[in-house]
Amino acid sequence: MADFDVLVLGAGSGGYACALRAAQLGLSVGLVEKGKLGGTCLHVGCIPTKALLHAAEVADSTRDSAQFGVRATLEGIDMPGVNAYKDGVVSRLFKGLTGLIKSRGITVLEGEGTVTGPRQVTVGGEVHTGTHLVLASGSYSRTLPGLEVDGERVVTSEHALRLERVPASVVVLGGGVIGSEFASVWRSFGAEVTIVEALPHLVAAEDEASSKALERAFRKRGIAFLTQTRFQSVATTDAGVAVTVEAADGTQSVIEAELLLVAVGRGPSTDGLGYAEAGIAMDRGFVLADERCRTNVEGVYAVGDIVPGLQLAHRGFQQGIFVAEDIAGLDPRPIDETAIPRVTYSHPEIASVGLDEAAARAAYGDEVETLVYDLGGNGKSQILKTAGFVKLIRRKDGPVIGVHLVGDRVGELIGEAQLIYSWEAHAEDVAPLVHAHPTQNEALGEAHLALAGKPLHAHS
C-alpha cells in the first residue's frame, strides 16, 4: 500500500493546485517542498515583480501628475518602503495558501525530495510512496556559459527583487518578459537602462506588431536597447560592471553600468532529483510529458515549468488541476496550449492569446485576415493617456484565431479575448455584445465590430 494516493514533488503553482484539487476530490495527498509553499511565482516571480511594477506605475503617475492637473512632486524612491509593501503582499498570500493547504488535510513533507524508486520520493532520509507521483519541481534563473552570477553586481531576478537601493544604471541581458519588466520598473524609478537582446526584437515570442510597439514606447521612455546583439563578457569595475557585447556585424562595444541583470530565461529544476535514474524520459533537463501530462513511466505525471512549453504560473496551475482530475477518473479535456493567455506587465503592457500573425500565416496561408484597432479611438485609454492597439487575426469567414493587445492595463482585457479564442467565436458573434462605456474593454468590442464590417471608428 502506498502512503498517499497522490504524492506531489514541489509546492509551486502546479504542485499546490494539484494537491488542493486532489484533496478536494477525496484523495490522500503528500506535498513535498524544500522551500516555502507557493514556489517561484509567489515568492520570487509573478507576485513580487507585479508589486514592483505597481510601485513603478505610482512613481510615473506622480512624476506626470501635472498633465492631469494635479500638482505633485516625486521626492524619490524609498526602496525599503517599496520592499515592505511588496513583501506584505507576498506574506498575506503565503499565509492564506498555508492555511488553505492545512485545512484540506494535505500532508506537507518539508525538505528536499529525490525520486529514489517507482513512485517513491525520499525526503530527509524518509521514504514516501504514492499510487501516483506528480513531478512539479519548477525552474531556476538561467545564466550563460562563463557568466558568473555573484548576486552583487551580476544578478538574477531573485537578487533584483531584494535590492535595497535603486541602481543608477543597469544593463539588462535579455529582452524577454522578465528583462522587459525589470527594465520598465528601473526606468520608472529613475535608473538609466540598456537592454541587450540577441534576437531581432524585444519580447520576440509576441506578435511582431506588439514587439515593435513596445520598442517605440521604450524608446520614448529613454530605455536604450540593442537587438541582434550578443553578450561576450563582463568585467567588474570600481563603479560596477563593464559589459562587452557584439553586434550582428561583428563589431564589439562596451557598456558600463552599476549592475548587470541576467534575464536569459528559466531552466527546469530537475538536476540531481533522480528523474532520469527512475527511467523518466528527459530532454535537456526538461521532463517529457504527453498532452495528459503523463510521463513515459506508469503513474508518473509532470506539470509546470519542467515540461517544455510556456513557463507561466497559470499554465502550471491549470495542469495541476487537470492531473488531479485525471487521477480521480474525471477524464478532463487536455489543455490547449495556444489558448493560454500571455501578459508582459511592462509600461505599456502586452497581452495576447492564440496565434500571432506569422504562425497564423504559416498554418493557413492566404486565408488569414488581420485588423488593428488603435486605442486612440477608445475613451478610457484617452483618459488614462495610454497608446496602443487591439490586433485581431482571423481565418477568412472563420473564427478569430489570435488577439494581441498593447497599452497600459490591457492585461485585464485578456479574459474576454481568451473566451473569444477558446470558444472559436466569429467577429459577428462578438460584435452584438454590449461593452460598458467608457472602458478599455470597449476597444475589444469595437475591433470586432470593425472586423464584422461595421467599423464605427478608424482602424487599419
C-alpha positions as CSV (number, residue, x, y, z in Angstrom):
1,M,0.0,0.0,0.0
2,A,1.3,3.5,-0.9
3,D,1.4,6.2,1.8
4,F,-0.6,8.6,-0.4
5,D,-3.0,8.4,-3.4
6,V,-1.1,11.4,-4.8
7,L,2.5,12.3,-3.9
8,V,3.5,15.7,-5.3
9,L,7.1,16.8,-5.6
10,G,7.2,20.7,-5.5
11,A,4.6,23.1,-4.0
12,G,4.7,25.9,-6.6
13,S,1.7,26.8,-8.7
14,G,1.4,23.4,-10.4
15,G,2.2,21.3,-7.3
16,Y,-0.1,23.1,-4.8
17,A,-3.0,23.3,-7.4
18,C,-2.7,19.6,-7.9
19,A,-2.6,18.9,-4.2
20,L,-5.6,21.1,-3.4
21,R,-7.8,19.7,-6.2
22,A,-6.8,16.1,-5.4
23,A,-7.7,16.7,-1.7
24,Q,-11.0,18.2,-2.7
25,L,-11.7,15.1,-4.7
26,G,-11.2,12.9,-1.6
27,L,-7.7,11.6,-2.4
28,S,-4.9,11.5,0.2
29,V,-2.1,13.9,-0.7
30,G,1.5,14.3,0.3
31,L,3.2,17.5,-0.8
32,V,7.0,17.7,-0.8
33,E,8.6,21.2,-0.6
34,K,12.2,22.3,0.4
35,G,11.4,26.0,0.5
36,K,8.1,27.9,1.0
37,L,4.7,26.8,-0.2
38,G,3.8,28.8,-3.3
39,G,7.2,28.4,-5.1
40,T,8.7,30.8,-7.6
41,C,5.6,32.6,-8.6
42,L,4.5,33.7,-5.1
43,H,7.9,34.4,-3.6
44,V,10.4,35.5,-6.3
45,G,8.3,35.6,-9.5
46,C,4.9,36.9,-10.6
47,I,3.6,38.4,-7.4
48,P,6.6,40.4,-6.1
49,T,7.5,41.6,-9.6
50,K,4.0,42.8,-10.3
51,A,4.0,44.6,-6.9
52,L,7.2,46.4,-8.0
53,L,5.6,47.3,-11.3
54,H,2.6,48.8,-9.5
55,A,5.0,50.9,-7.4
56,A,6.7,52.0,-10.6
57,E,3.2,53.0,-12.0
58,V,2.6,55.1,-8.9
59,A,6.0,56.8,-9.4
60,D,5.2,57.5,-13.1
61,S,1.7,58.9,-12.1
62,T,3.3,61.2,-9.6
63,R,6.0,62.4,-11.9
64,D,3.5,63.0,-14.7
65,S,0.7,64.3,-12.5
66,A,0.8,67.9,-14.0
67,Q,-0.8,66.6,-17.2
68,F,-3.9,65.6,-15.2
69,G,-4.0,69.0,-13.5
70,V,-2.7,67.6,-10.2
71,R,0.3,69.2,-8.6
72,A,2.6,66.6,-7.0
73,T,6.3,66.1,-6.9
74,L,8.2,62.9,-6.8
75,E,10.8,63.2,-4.0
76,G,12.4,59.9,-4.7
77,I,12.0,56.1,-4.3
78,D,12.2,54.6,-0.8
79,M,13.3,51.1,-1.7
80,P,13.0,49.7,1.8
81,G,9.4,51.1,1.7
82,V,8.7,49.6,-1.7
83,N,10.1,46.2,-0.5
84,A,8.0,46.4,2.7
85,Y,4.9,46.9,0.5
86,K,5.9,44.1,-1.9
87,D,6.8,41.7,1.0
88,G,3.5,42.5,2.7
89,V,1.5,41.4,-0.4
90,V,3.6,38.1,-0.6
91,S,3.2,37.5,3.1
92,R,-0.6,37.8,3.1
93,L,-0.9,35.5,0.1
94,F,1.5,33.0,1.7
95,K,-0.4,32.9,4.9
96,G,-3.6,32.3,3.0
97,L,-2.2,29.5,1.0
98,T,-0.6,27.8,4.1
99,G,-3.9,27.9,5.9
100,L,-5.8,26.5,2.8
101,I,-3.4,23.6,2.5
102,K,-3.6,22.8,6.2
103,S,-7.4,23.0,6.2
104,R,-7.6,20.5,3.3
105,G,-5.7,17.8,5.3
106,I,-2.7,17.7,2.9
107,T,0.4,16.3,4.5
108,V,3.3,18.7,3.8
109,L,6.7,17.0,3.8
110,E,9.3,19.6,4.4
111,G,12.8,19.1,2.8
112,E,14.4,18.3,-0.5
113,G,12.8,15.4,-2.2
114,T,14.5,13.0,-4.5
115,V,12.9,10.2,-6.6
116,T,14.5,7.0,-5.4
117,G,12.3,4.3,-6.8
118,P,9.0,3.7,-8.6
119,R,6.6,6.5,-7.4
120,Q,8.8,6.9,-4.4
121,V,10.4,10.1,-3.0
122,T,12.9,10.3,-0.2
123,V,12.8,13.4,2.0
124,G,15.4,13.8,4.7
125,G,16.1,10.1,4.8
126,E,12.5,9.1,5.0
127,V,10.9,7.2,2.1
128,H,7.4,8.2,0.9
129,T,5.3,6.5,-1.8
130,G,2.3,7.4,-3.9
131,T,-0.1,5.5,-6.0
132,H,0.5,8.4,-8.4
133,L,3.6,10.7,-8.4
134,V,3.4,14.2,-9.8
135,L,6.6,16.0,-10.6
136,A,6.4,19.8,-10.1
137,S,9.9,20.9,-9.2
138,G,9.7,24.2,-11.1
139,S,12.5,26.3,-12.6
140,Y,15.5,28.5,-11.8
141,S,17.1,31.6,-13.3
142,R,19.4,30.6,-16.1
143,T,22.7,32.2,-16.9
144,L,25.1,31.9,-19.9
145,P,28.2,29.8,-20.2
146,G,31.1,31.6,-18.5
147,L,28.8,34.3,-17.0
148,E,29.2,34.1,-13.2
149,V,26.3,35.5,-11.1
150,D,27.8,37.0,-7.9
151,G,24.5,38.3,-6.5
152,E,26.1,41.8,-6.0
153,R,27.0,43.3,-9.4
154,V,25.8,40.5,-11.7
155,V,22.4,39.5,-10.5
156,T,19.3,37.4,-11.4
157,S,15.7,38.5,-11.0
158,E,15.7,36.9,-7.5
159,H,18.5,39.2,-6.4
160,A,16.9,42.2,-8.1
161,L,13.8,41.7,-6.0
162,R,15.8,42.2,-2.8
163,L,17.8,45.3,-3.8
164,E,17.8,47.9,-1.1
165,R,18.5,50.8,-3.5
166,V,17.7,51.9,-7.0
167,P,20.8,51.4,-9.1
168,A,21.9,54.5,-11.1
169,S,22.4,52.4,-14.2
170,V,21.7,48.8,-15.3
171,V,22.4,46.6,-18.3
172,V,19.6,44.0,-18.7
173,L,20.8,40.9,-20.5
174,G,17.7,39.5,-22.2
175,G,14.7,41.4,-23.7
176,G,12.0,38.8,-23.0
177,V,9.2,39.2,-20.4
178,I,11.4,39.3,-17.3
179,G,14.0,41.6,-18.8
180,S,11.4,44.0,-20.2
181,E,9.5,44.1,-16.9
182,F,12.6,44.9,-14.8
183,A,13.8,47.5,-17.4
184,S,10.4,49.1,-17.1
185,V,10.5,49.2,-13.3
186,W,14.0,50.6,-13.0
187,R,13.4,53.3,-15.6
188,S,10.3,54.4,-13.7
189,F,12.4,54.5,-10.6
190,G,14.9,56.8,-12.4
191,A,17.7,54.4,-13.5
192,E,19.5,54.5,-16.8
193,V,18.6,51.2,-18.6
194,T,20.1,49.4,-21.5
195,I,18.6,46.1,-22.7
196,V,20.8,43.7,-24.7
197,E,18.9,41.1,-26.8
198,A,20.3,38.5,-29.2
199,L,17.0,38.2,-31.2
200,P,15.8,40.8,-33.7
201,H,13.1,42.2,-31.3
202,L,12.2,42.7,-27.7
203,V,9.6,40.2,-26.4
204,A,10.3,38.2,-29.5
205,A,7.7,35.5,-28.6
206,E,4.9,38.0,-29.2
207,D,3.4,39.2,-32.5
208,E,5.9,41.4,-34.3
209,A,3.5,44.4,-34.2
210,S,3.4,44.1,-30.4
211,S,7.2,43.9,-30.1
212,K,7.6,47.0,-32.3
213,A,5.0,48.9,-30.3
214,L,6.9,48.1,-27.1
215,E,10.2,49.2,-28.7
216,R,8.6,52.5,-29.7
217,A,7.3,53.1,-26.2
218,F,10.6,52.1,-24.6
219,R,12.5,54.5,-26.9
220,K,10.1,57.3,-25.9
221,R,10.7,56.5,-22.2
222,G,14.5,56.7,-22.7
223,I,15.1,52.9,-22.3
224,A,18.0,52.0,-24.6
225,F,18.1,48.6,-26.2
226,L,20.3,46.7,-28.6
227,T,18.7,43.9,-30.6
228,Q,20.6,41.3,-32.6
229,T,23.4,41.8,-30.1
230,R,25.2,39.1,-28.2
231,F,26.8,39.1,-24.8
232,Q,30.6,38.5,-24.9
233,S,31.9,39.1,-21.4
234,V,31.6,41.1,-18.2
235,A,34.3,42.6,-16.0
236,T,33.9,44.4,-12.7
237,T,35.0,48.0,-12.3
238,D,35.2,50.4,-9.5
239,A,31.7,51.7,-10.4
240,G,30.1,48.3,-11.2
241,V,30.4,46.4,-14.4
242,A,31.8,46.7,-17.9
243,V,29.8,44.5,-20.3
244,T,31.3,43.7,-23.7
245,V,28.7,42.9,-26.4
246,E,28.9,42.1,-30.1
247,A,26.5,43.4,-32.8
248,A,25.3,41.4,-35.7
249,D,28.0,42.8,-38.0
250,G,30.7,41.6,-35.5
251,T,31.6,45.0,-34.0
252,Q,32.2,44.9,-30.3
253,S,31.4,47.6,-27.8
254,V,31.5,48.1,-24.0
255,I,28.6,49.3,-21.8
256,E,29.3,50.4,-18.3
257,A,26.7,50.3,-15.6
258,E,26.3,49.7,-11.9
259,L,24.5,46.4,-12.3
260,L,24.1,43.6,-14.8
261,L,20.7,41.8,-14.6
262,V,20.9,38.3,-16.3
263,A,17.4,37.7,-17.6
264,V,18.0,35.0,-20.3
265,G,15.1,32.7,-19.3
266,R,14.5,30.0,-16.8
267,G,15.7,26.4,-16.8
268,P,14.0,23.3,-15.4
269,S,14.9,22.4,-11.8
270,T,15.4,18.7,-12.3
271,D,19.2,18.2,-11.8
272,G,20.0,15.6,-9.1
273,L,16.4,14.8,-8.3
274,G,16.6,11.2,-9.6
275,Y,14.2,11.6,-12.6
276,A,16.4,10.1,-15.3
277,E,17.6,7.3,-12.9
278,A,13.9,6.4,-12.4
279,G,13.6,5.9,-16.2
280,I,11.7,9.1,-16.9
281,A,12.3,10.5,-20.4
282,M,14.1,13.8,-20.4
283,D,15.3,16.3,-22.9
284,R,18.0,18.9,-21.9
285,G,16.7,18.8,-18.3
286,F,13.0,19.1,-19.2
287,V,10.7,16.2,-18.4
288,L,8.8,14.9,-21.5
289,A,5.1,14.5,-21.0
290,D,2.1,13.9,-23.3
291,E,-1.0,16.1,-23.6
292,R,-2.4,14.5,-20.5
293,C,0.8,15.5,-18.5
294,R,1.8,11.8,-18.3
295,T,5.5,10.8,-18.5
296,N,6.6,7.5,-20.1
297,V,6.6,5.9,-16.6
298,E,3.3,4.4,-15.5
299,G,1.6,6.6,-12.8
300,V,4.1,9.4,-13.0
301,Y,2.9,12.9,-14.2
302,A,4.8,16.2,-14.8
303,V,3.4,19.7,-14.6
304,G,4.6,23.3,-14.8
305,D,8.0,24.8,-15.8
306,I,9.7,21.4,-16.0
307,V,7.6,20.5,-19.0
308,P,8.6,22.0,-22.4
309,G,6.3,24.9,-23.3
310,L,5.2,28.3,-21.9
311,Q,6.8,28.8,-18.4
312,L,3.8,30.5,-16.8
313,A,2.3,30.1,-13.4
314,H,-1.2,29.8,-14.7
315,R,-0.2,27.1,-17.1
316,G,1.3,25.0,-14.2
317,F,-1.8,25.8,-12.1
318,Q,-4.2,24.5,-14.7
319,Q,-2.0,21.4,-15.4
320,G,-2.1,20.6,-11.7
321,I,-5.9,20.7,-11.6
322,F,-6.0,18.7,-14.8
323,V,-3.7,15.9,-13.3
324,A,-5.7,15.7,-10.1
325,E,-8.9,15.3,-12.1
326,D,-7.3,12.7,-14.4
327,I,-6.1,10.7,-11.4
328,A,-9.6,10.9,-9.9
329,G,-11.1,9.4,-13.1
330,L,-13.0,12.6,-14.2
331,D,-11.5,12.4,-17.7
332,P,-10.8,16.1,-18.1
333,R,-10.2,17.7,-21.5
334,P,-6.5,18.3,-22.3
335,I,-5.3,21.9,-22.1
336,D,-5.0,23.8,-25.4
337,E,-1.5,25.4,-25.1
338,T,-2.4,28.1,-27.7
339,A,-5.3,29.2,-25.6
340,I,-3.1,30.1,-22.6
341,P,-3.1,33.9,-22.2
342,R,0.3,35.7,-22.1
343,V,0.9,39.1,-20.4
344,T,4.0,41.2,-20.1
345,Y,3.4,43.8,-17.3
346,S,5.7,46.5,-18.6
347,H,4.6,50.1,-19.2
348,P,2.9,49.7,-21.6
349,E,1.6,46.2,-21.2
350,I,1.4,43.5,-23.8
351,A,-1.2,40.7,-23.7
352,S,-2.1,38.0,-26.2
353,V,-3.9,34.7,-26.8
354,G,-4.0,32.4,-29.7
355,L,-1.7,32.6,-32.8
356,D,0.4,35.5,-33.8
357,E,0.3,36.7,-37.5
358,A,3.4,34.7,-38.5
359,A,2.1,31.5,-37.0
360,A,-1.4,32.0,-38.5
361,R,0.0,32.6,-42.0
362,A,2.3,29.5,-41.6
363,A,-0.8,27.5,-40.7
364,Y,-3.5,29.0,-43.0
365,G,-1.6,31.0,-45.7
366,D,-3.8,33.5,-47.6
367,E,-6.9,32.5,-45.5
368,V,-5.7,34.9,-42.8
369,E,-7.1,38.4,-42.3
370,T,-5.9,40.9,-39.7
371,L,-7.4,44.1,-38.3
372,V,-5.7,46.7,-36.0
373,Y,-7.9,48.9,-33.9
374,D,-6.0,51.9,-32.4
375,L,-6.7,52.8,-28.7
376,G,-6.7,56.4,-29.9
377,G,-10.4,55.8,-30.6
378,N,-11.1,54.5,-27.1
379,G,-12.3,56.9,-24.5
380,K,-10.9,55.2,-21.4
381,S,-7.5,54.9,-23.0
382,Q,-7.5,58.6,-23.7
383,I,-8.4,59.3,-20.1
384,L,-5.5,57.1,-19.0
385,K,-3.3,58.7,-21.6
386,T,-2.1,55.4,-22.9
387,A,-1.4,54.5,-26.6
388,G,-1.6,51.0,-28.1
389,F,-3.9,48.8,-30.1
390,V,-6.1,45.7,-30.4
391,K,-4.9,43.4,-33.2
392,L,-7.3,40.7,-34.3
393,I,-6.3,37.7,-36.5
394,R,-9.0,35.5,-38.1
395,R,-9.4,32.9,-40.8
396,K,-11.4,34.4,-43.7
397,D,-15.1,33.9,-42.9
398,G,-14.0,31.9,-39.9
399,P,-13.2,32.3,-36.2
400,V,-10.8,34.7,-34.5
401,I,-7.6,32.8,-34.0
402,G,-5.4,35.4,-32.4
403,V,-5.9,38.5,-30.2
404,H,-3.0,40.8,-29.4
405,L,-3.2,43.9,-27.2
406,V,-0.8,46.7,-26.3
407,G,-1.4,49.5,-23.9
408,D,-1.4,50.2,-20.1
409,R,-3.7,47.8,-18.2
410,V,-4.6,45.6,-21.3
411,G,-3.6,42.5,-19.3
412,E,-7.0,42.9,-17.6
413,L,-8.7,42.5,-21.1
414,I,-7.2,39.1,-21.9
415,G,-10.0,37.2,-20.1
416,E,-12.6,38.1,-22.8
417,A,-10.0,37.6,-25.5
418,Q,-9.4,34.1,-24.2
419,L,-13.1,33.3,-24.3
420,I,-13.3,34.6,-27.9
421,Y,-10.4,32.4,-29.0
422,S,-11.3,29.3,-26.9
423,W,-14.9,29.3,-28.0
424,E,-13.9,29.8,-31.6
425,A,-16.1,32.9,-31.9
426,H,-16.5,34.8,-35.2
427,A,-16.3,38.6,-35.3
428,E,-20.1,38.5,-35.9
429,D,-20.6,36.7,-32.6
430,V,-18.8,39.3,-30.6
431,A,-19.9,42.4,-32.4
432,P,-23.5,42.5,-30.9
433,L,-22.2,42.1,-27.3
434,V,-22.7,45.3,-25.3
435,H,-19.4,46.6,-23.8
436,A,-19.6,49.1,-21.0
437,H,-18.6,52.7,-21.8
438,P,-16.1,54.1,-21.1
439,T,-13.9,51.1,-20.6
440,Q,-10.8,49.8,-22.4
441,N,-12.8,46.6,-22.8
442,E,-14.9,48.5,-25.3
443,A,-11.9,48.5,-27.6
444,L,-12.3,44.7,-28.0
445,G,-15.9,45.2,-28.9
446,E,-15.2,48.0,-31.4
447,A,-12.4,45.9,-33.0
448,H,-14.8,43.0,-33.5
449,L,-17.4,45.4,-34.9
450,A,-14.9,46.6,-37.4
451,L,-13.9,43.1,-38.3
452,A,-17.5,42.2,-38.8
453,G,-17.7,45.0,-41.4
454,K,-19.3,47.6,-39.1
455,P,-16.5,50.0,-38.2
456,L,-17.6,52.9,-36.1
457,H,-14.1,54.4,-35.6
458,A,-10.9,54.4,-37.6
459,H,-8.9,51.2,-37.9
460,S,-6.3,49.8,-40.2
